């Protein structure tokens, strides 16, 4: 799943996919803006047929947080 999330992230920011790990911080390590995060959330929702509750992204700081949420909710 990490590879899929890496590909999605690279749709929104210019970053070396090899540098994206589960411990990567979305805002600081990967430099995702709020708009990038929203767009990523929409893509994840469409791909995995899940929904992020309001403000859920605010509690997710790492790529691993995203993966955990997806795995728990798909």
Secondary structure, DSSP 8 states (H G I E B T S, - for coil): -HHHHHHHHHTTS---GGG--TT-BTTTTS---HHHHHHHHHHHHHHHT----TTGGGG--BHHHHHHHHHHH-
